[in-house]
Amino acid sequence: MKVMPLFLKPILFALLITWAAAFVENRFSEARGRARRDCRSFRTLPENHEALACADDEFADYRASLRGTSTSLPKAAQAAFDRGDEAAALAALNTAIAFADRSVGQRTFFATSFAANLAKATLDVAEKNHVAIEAESYRGLLRKLAGVSSRIDAHPFETMRIHDTYRMLRLPHQNALFANLIGEAYVLRGAAKLNRQYRAMDDAIARGDVSQCQTEAGDRVLGMGAPAYFCEVADKTQRTARRLAEIAAANLQP
């Protein structure tokens, strides 16, 4: 059996490292390219103009922020109904719906959840005082609430998937710790894990299986990923969206 000459071993080792580095770099570039395209596609949709997801990338042209004391609006509307001031009550309800619509437009997980909760509180007040509201005004409120419902994404973790994947794949360009073969390989593996995790969680929520969603949540990767309790929040948001749509459909029949 022939023995490899000693002088060939470092050469072969260098070739192996070069090949591995090129392989990882190609895979990383492909993954980052997909993430950039996902962000670009996301940002170009008209409904995502004010979205905070992917808002720190080169495709963002607008950054919105939550402002105001909108959570008090449904209570203010109820107080106005109690004192017989329908005009003030309707103004508060319409303002609450407008804020919910703006909030859901930000496309973040908690902004969407906040929008659903605010829309639900608004609907509760409108239903409770249905008799005191002029019929066309009531239908107008329901139409606007249905509009908020239609903007709540049926895949609550999809925006997080796009956003976190893009953020993770930028790490080697932002942190010297990951700007090497091992760092890029680790980030690439983490990004793939995040994608699988978020998609599995979305599938579970679509089936109404909160327990399976929590199982899929798993561990966070480099500080990114959704903790298990997000599943209950997502399920509540989806149920609220369905309720808004159902009540609007039942009351807006010709």
URLIN-V901566 format. One record per pair of residues at least 24 apart in sequence whose C-alpha atoms are under 6 Angstrom apart, sorted by sequence separation. I is the first residue (numbers start at 1). J is the second residue. If there is no record, write none. Layout:
BEGIN
i: {I/I}
j: {J/J}
END
This chain:
BEGIN
i: {165/161/157/157/101/155/74/51/52/51/50/51/149/146/146/146/142/54/53/116/113/35/32/21}
j: {191/198/198/202/148/202/122/105/106/106/106/107/241/244/245/248/248/163/163/237/237/166/169/181}
END
